[in-house]
Amino acid sequence: MPGASPSAARPFAAGLDHRSSPLELRDRVFIPEGELPGFHAELRRAAIEQAIVLSTCDRVEVQGVHPDPTSATAAVTRLLAERAGVPSVHRHVYTHTDAAALRRIFGVAAALESQVLGEPQVLGQVKAAHQAAQAARLMGPELEQILQAAYGAAKRTRNETAIGQRPVTLASAAIQLARDVHGDIARCSGLLVGAGELGELLVEQLKSAGLRSLAVTGPHKLRAEETARRLASHVFSFDGLETRLVDADIVVTALGSGAHIITAPEMERVMVRRRRRPVFIVDLGVPADVEPAVEPLDGVFRYDLDDLEHVTITGRASRGAAAADAWAIVDEELAAFGRARAERDAVPAVVALRRHFEAVRVQVLRQANGDAARATELLVNRLLHDPSEVLRRIASGEQAGIADSEAAARLVAALFRLDETPRDEEKKP
């Protein structure tokens, strides 16, 4: 980061998400809650002392601070590659450092980096990762300040834009459609296939609306078990999906694996076994989890994200406007955080400068023996000696690490306001 000292803790972020990697690869690196302490220990062994670990359906990402953020992202990439067990993981891992990492951390907390913008669960996931890092002693003042600022930005985006309304509105639309199909939801059993944040939100809303029972399944056993634990529901083997579909009145899919996990022939067999009792399917997969050819089948009601958008009369234009408004707020908060940090960073230098000036003042007073003119002359000469010598070295190229003499001269002029007329001279006629 510009102006940061080499030893300063600088932000970084590295991982895989729904944009950079396929679901199969994210499943390989997924870190269940029970394995999180071990991964925290691996971060410490990699000399990463401040970091949080986000392991969800959409992303597996490490955010933190380090004196050398490039080496930190390389270490995280290595650890993720070891979990994946495949060398190709490197081309899917994104890495951010300094200002880009800060924007990533703020954007994730505000749910602006999610598959479905504004997902309300994301902030809770970040806070849970924060608490886990504190318990693992992977939290320090620098990362704490960043996360607290990110929480403030996330709160503003939710309160001042429509970004947080969309997922809840989509869930409400799905519940209304489910009632149109089935009437009383309390008589229905539900099935969640996959573990996307919006999928979890939707089934949570269904449970609040009275859903009788819920089962969870998915191709990744550990991820499905984690999701079932959070939702206080049963988990079943993915191999038995067709059997589970026979018993499910409401099906929510949230995989987006690129393959149809529910096909038309399979659904036809299911409907025969259900005796054509209606089934309401919400396909949240991007790309679709359910083959669109199921829609003509008698008793099958399939809706995807675009269908729910139409129900809520929310188009892409309004979604884009809300996202732009939210990012503008994030950028405002980033600028404010940068100013506050710059002010904090400047305080030790000012204190040290004041201490140095005071030491020189005491020394010259002792040498001047009460002669005020002599004391001021000595004081000016002493205070200017070192800066003058450094400026000379910069101009001659002798000063290591500083090559721009004009920039140094401008900095001195700004620090001491050399372009301004002294107040005593202003008063002269």
C-alpha positions in Angstrom: 0.0 0.0 0.0 1.4 3.4 -0.9 3.3 4.9 2.0 3.2 1.7 4.1 6.4 0.7 5.8 7.9 -2.7 4.9 7.1 -4.1 8.3 3.5 -2.8 8.3 0.7 -5.4 8.3 -0.8 -5.2 4.8 -4.1 -6.8 3.8 -4.5 -9.8 1.5 -7.2 -12.2 0.3 -6.9 -15.4 -1.6 -9.2 -18.3 -2.4 -11.7 -19.8 -4.9 -15.3 -18.7 -5.5 -18.2 -19.4 -7.8 -16.7 -17.2 -10.5 -13.1 -18.5 -10.4 -13.7 -22.2 -10.0 -16.1 -25.1 -10.7 -18.2 -26.5 -7.8 -16.3 -29.8 -7.9 -13.0 -28.0 -7.1 -14.6 -25.9 -4.3 -15.9 -29.2 -2.9 -12.4 -30.5 -2.8 -11.0 -27.6 -0.8 -14.1 -27.1 1.4 -13.1 -26.9 5.1 -15.8 -28.4 7.4 -16.1 -26.8 10.9 -14.4 -29.7 12.5 -11.3 -29.3 10.3 -11.1 -25.5 10.8 -8.7 -25.6 13.8 -6.3 -27.7 11.8 -6.4 -25.3 8.9 -5.8 -22.4 11.4 -2.8 -24.2 12.7 -1.5 -24.6 9.1 -1.8 -20.9 8.6 0.2 -20.2 11.7 2.9 -22.6 10.5 3.0 -20.6 7.3 3.8 -17.5 9.4 0.3 -16.0 8.9 -0.6 -14.6 12.3 -3.8 -12.7 11.5 -6.4 -14.2 9.2 -10.0 -15.4 8.9 -11.2 -18.4 6.9 -14.4 -18.3 5.0 -15.6 -21.8 3.9 -19.1 -21.7 2.3 -20.8 -23.0 -0.8 -19.8 -20.0 -2.9 -16.2 -19.6 -1.7 -13.3 -20.9 0.3 -11.2 -17.8 1.0 -8.6 -16.6 3.5 -8.6 -12.9 4.4 -5.9 -11.4 6.6 -2.9 -9.1 7.0 0.8 -9.8 6.7 4.0 -7.8 6.3 4.5 -9.5 2.9 1.0 -10.1 1.5 2.4 -11.7 -1.7 4.1 -14.4 0.3 0.9 -14.8 2.3 -1.3 -15.4 -0.8 1.3 -17.8 -2.1 1.1 -19.8 1.2 -2.7 -19.8 1.1 -2.6 -21.0 -2.5 -0.2 -23.8 -1.6 -2.5 -24.9 1.3 -5.6 -24.9 -0.9 -3.7 -26.9 -3.6 -2.8 -29.5 -0.9 -6.4 -29.8 0.1 -7.6 -30.1 -3.5 -4.9 -32.7 -4.4 -4.7 -31.5 -7.9 -2.1 -29.1 -9.4 -4.6 -27.3 -11.6 -6.0 -25.5 -8.5 -3.4 -22.7 -8.9 -5.1 -21.2 -12.0 -8.4 -21.0 -10.2 -7.2 -19.2 -7.1 -7.6 -15.5 -7.1 -5.2 -13.3 -5.0 -5.5 -9.7 -3.9 -3.1 -7.5 -1.9 -3.2 -4.0 -0.4 -6.0 -1.8 -1.8 -7.5 -4.5 -3.9 -7.6 -6.9 -0.9 -9.3 -4.2 1.2 -12.0 -3.7 -1.4 -12.5 -7.5 -1.6 -12.9 -7.8 2.2 -15.4 -5.0 2.3 -17.2 -6.3 -0.8 -17.5 -9.8 0.6 -18.9 -8.5 3.9 -21.5 -6.4 2.0 -22.5 -9.5 0.0 -21.5 -7.8 -3.3 -19.2 -10.7 -4.3 -21.8 -13.4 -3.9 -23.6 -15.4 -6.6 -26.8 -13.7 -5.6 -26.2 -10.1 -4.6 -27.2 -9.0 -1.1 -27.4 -12.5 0.4 -28.1 -11.7 4.1 -26.3 -14.8 5.4 -22.9 -13.7 4.2 -22.3 -11.1 6.9 -23.1 -13.7 9.5 -20.6 -16.1 7.9 -17.9 -13.5 8.0 -18.6 -12.8 11.7 -18.5 -16.5 12.5 -15.1 -16.7 10.7 -14.0 -13.7 12.8 -15.0 -15.4 16.0 -13.3 -18.7 15.0 -10.1 -16.7 14.2 -10.3 -15.1 17.7 -10.6 -18.5 19.3 -7.6 -19.7 17.3 -5.6 -16.6 18.3 -5.3 -15.5 14.7 -6.7 -12.0 15.3 -4.7 -8.8 15.8 -5.5 -5.1 16.0 -4.8 -4.5 12.3 -7.2 -7.2 11.0 -9.7 -6.3 13.7 -9.8 -2.7 12.5 -10.3 -3.8 8.9 -13.2 -6.2 9.8 -15.0 -3.6 12.0 -14.8 -1.1 9.2 -16.1 -3.7 6.7 -19.0 -4.4 9.0 -19.8 -0.7 9.1 -19.8 -0.6 5.3 -22.0 -3.7 5.1 -24.5 -2.1 7.5 -24.7 1.1 5.4 -25.3 -0.9 2.1 -28.2 -2.7 3.7 -29.7 0.4 5.3 -29.2 2.8 2.4 -29.7 0.7 -0.7 -32.1 -2.0 -2.0 -29.3 -4.5 -2.3 -30.4 -6.5 0.8 -34.1 -6.6 -0.2 -33.7 -8.8 -3.3 -32.9 -12.2 -1.7 -35.7 -11.8 0.9 -38.1 -10.7 -1.8 -37.2 -13.8 -3.9 -37.8 -16.0 -0.9 -41.1 -14.4 -0.3 -42.1 -14.9 -4.0 -41.1 -18.6 -3.7 -43.2 -19.1 -0.6 -46.2 -17.5 -2.3 -45.8 -19.8 -5.4 -45.4 -22.8 -3.1 -48.7 -21.9 -1.5 -50.3 -21.5 -4.9 -49.3 -25.1 -5.8 -49.8 -26.8 -2.4 -52.1 -24.6 -0.4 -51.0 -25.2 3.2 -47.2 -25.5 3.4 -47.6 -27.1 6.8 -48.7 -30.3 5.0 -45.5 -30.3 2.8 -42.1 -31.9 3.1 -39.1 -30.1 1.7 -35.8 -31.2 0.1 -32.7 -29.0 -0.3 -30.2 -30.3 -2.9 -26.9 -28.4 -2.6 -25.8 -25.7 -0.2 -26.0 -22.2 -1.7 -26.6 -19.3 0.6 -29.8 -18.3 -1.2 -31.0 -21.9 -1.0 -30.5 -22.0 2.8 -32.2 -18.6 3.1 -35.2 -19.9 1.1 -35.7 -23.1 3.1 -35.2 -21.2 6.4 -38.1 -18.9 5.2 -40.1 -22.0 4.2 -39.6 -23.5 7.7 -40.7 -20.2 9.3 -43.8 -20.4 7.1 -44.6 -23.8 8.5 -42.9 -26.4 6.3 -43.6 -29.7 8.0 -40.1 -31.3 7.5 -36.9 -30.8 5.6 -34.2 -33.1 4.3 -30.8 -32.1 2.8 -28.6 -33.9 0.3 -25.8 -33.1 -2.0 -22.8 -34.7 -3.9 -20.4 -33.5 -1.2 -21.1 -35.4 2.0 -19.4 -33.1 4.4 -20.9 -30.0 3.0 -24.4 -31.5 3.1 -23.8 -32.5 6.7 -22.7 -29.0 7.6 -25.8 -27.5 5.9 -28.1 -30.0 7.6 -26.6 -29.1 11.0 -27.2 -25.4 10.4 -30.8 -26.0 9.3 -31.5 -28.6 12.1 -32.7 -31.1 9.4 -32.0 -34.6 8.3 -29.2 -35.4 5.8 -29.5 -38.2 3.2 -27.1 -39.8 0.7 -27.0 -38.1 -2.7 -27.1 -41.6 -4.3 -30.7 -41.9 -3.1 -31.9 -38.6 -4.7 -34.6 -40.1 -6.8 -36.2 -41.8 -3.8 -36.0 -38.6 -1.8 -37.7 -36.7 -4.7 -40.7 -39.1 -4.4 -41.3 -37.9 -0.8 -40.6 -34.2 -1.4 -43.4 -31.7 -2.1 -41.1 -28.7 -2.3 -37.6 -29.1 -3.8 -34.9 -26.4 -3.7 -31.8 -27.0 -5.8 -28.7 -24.9 -5.2 -25.7 -26.6 -6.9 -24.9 -24.9 -10.2 -22.5 -27.7 -11.0 -23.0 -27.4 -14.8 -24.8 -30.7 -15.0 -28.5 -31.4 -14.7 -28.9 -33.3 -11.4 -32.7 -33.8 -12.1 -33.6 -34.9 -15.6 -36.9 -35.2 -17.4 -36.9 -39.0 -17.5 -36.0 -39.2 -13.8 -38.7 -36.7 -12.9 -41.2 -38.7 -15.0 -40.5 -41.8 -12.9 -40.8 -39.8 -9.7 -44.2 -38.4 -10.8 -45.5 -41.9 -11.6 -44.5 -43.0 -8.1 -46.0 -39.8 -6.6 -49.3 -40.6 -8.5 -49.0 -37.2 -10.1 -49.2 -35.3 -6.8 -47.8 -31.9 -7.6 -44.2 -31.0 -6.8 -42.9 -27.4 -6.6 -39.3 -27.0 -7.7 -37.1 -23.9 -7.2 -34.0 -24.2 -9.3 -31.4 -21.7 -7.9 -28.5 -23.3 -9.8 -26.5 -21.1 -12.2 -26.3 -22.9 -14.6 -29.5 -24.8 -14.0 -29.6 -27.9 -11.8 -33.0 -29.1 -13.2 -33.5 -29.9 -16.9 -36.0 -27.4 -18.2 -37.7 -30.3 -20.1 -39.4 -31.3 -16.8 -41.8 -28.3 -17.0 -44.3 -29.9 -19.4 -44.7 -32.9 -17.1 -48.1 -33.1 -15.4 -47.8 -31.9 -11.8 -44.3 -30.4 -12.0 -44.0 -26.7 -11.3 -40.4 -25.6 -11.9 -39.2 -22.0 -11.3 -35.7 -20.6 -11.7 -34.1 -17.3 -10.5 -35.4 -15.4 -13.6 -38.9 -16.7 -13.0 -38.8 -15.5 -9.4 -37.5 -12.1 -10.6 -40.5 -11.8 -12.8 -42.9 -12.6 -10.0 -41.3 -9.9 -7.8 -41.2 -7.5 -10.8 -37.5 -6.9 -10.2 -35.4 -6.6 -13.4 -31.7 -6.7 -14.0 -31.6 -2.9 -14.3 -32.9 -2.3 -10.8 -30.5 -5.0 -9.5 -27.6 -3.3 -11.3 -28.5 0.1 -9.9 -28.7 -1.3 -6.3 -25.3 -2.9 -6.7 -23.8 0.3 -8.1 -25.2 2.2 -5.1 -23.8 -0.3 -2.7 -20.4 -0.3 -4.3 -20.3 3.5 -4.1 -21.0 3.2 -0.3 -18.2 0.6 0.0 -15.8 2.9 -1.8 -16.7 5.8 0.5 -16.1 3.7 3.5 -12.8 2.4 2.1 -11.7 6.1 1.6 -12.7 7.0 5.1 -10.9 3.9 6.5 -7.7 4.9 4.5 -7.8 8.4 5.9 -8.3 7.2 9.5 -5.4 4.7 9.1 -3.1 7.3 7.6 -3.8 9.6 10.6 -3.1 6.8 13.1 0.1 5.8 11.2 1.3 9.5 11.3 0.9 9.8 15.1 4.1 7.8 16.1 6.1 9.9 13.7 4.8 13.1 15.1 5.5 12.0 18.6 9.0 11.0 17.7 9.6 14.3 15.9 8.4 16.3 18.9 10.6 14.3 21.3 13.6 14.9 19.0 12.9 18.6 18.8 12.5 18.9 22.6 15.9 17.1 23.1 17.6 19.4 20.8 16.0 22.5 22.5 17.2 21.4 25.9 20.7 20.8 24.6 21.1 24.2 22.9 19.7 26.0 25.9 22.4 24.4 28.0 25.1 25.4 25.5 23.8 29.0 25.0 24.2 29.8 28.7 21.1 32.1 28.7 21.9 33.9 25.4 18.6 33.9 23.6 20.0 34.9 20.2 22.7 32.3 20.5 20.2 29.7 21.5 17.8 30.3 18.6 20.7 30.3 16.1 22.0 27.0 17.5 18.4 25.6 17.5 17.8 26.4 13.8 21.1 25.1 12.7 20.7 21.8 14.6 17.2 21.2 13.4 18.1 21.9 9.8 21.3 20.0 9.7 20.0 16.4 9.3 17.2 17.3 6.8 19.6 19.4 4.7 22.1 16.5 4.6 19.5 14.0 3.6 18.1 16.3 0.8 21.7 16.7 -0.5 22.2 12.9 -0.5 18.8 12.4 -2.3 19.8 15.0 -5.0 23.2 13.3 -5.5 21.7 9.8 -5.6 23.6 8.8 -2.5 20.4 8.2 -0.3 19.3 4.6 -0.7 15.6 3.9 -1.2 14.7 7.5 -2.2 15.4 8.5 -5.9 13.0 11.4 -6.5 14.6 14.6 -5.2 11.7 16.8 -6.6 9.1 14.7 -4.7 11.2 15.0 -1.5 11.5 18.8 -2.0 7.7 19.0 -2.5 7.1 17.0 0.7 9.4 19.3 2.7 7.6 22.4 1.3 4.2 20.9 2.2 5.3 19.8 5.7 6.6 23.3 6.6 4.3 25.3 4.4 7.2 27.0 2.7 4.9 28.5 0.0 3.0 30.5 2.6 4.0 34.0 3.8 5.1 34.1 7.4 2.5 35.9 9.6 4.9 38.4 10.9 5.8 39.5 7.3 2.2 39.7 6.4 1.8 42.5 9.0 4.6 44.6 7.5 3.5 47.5 5.3 
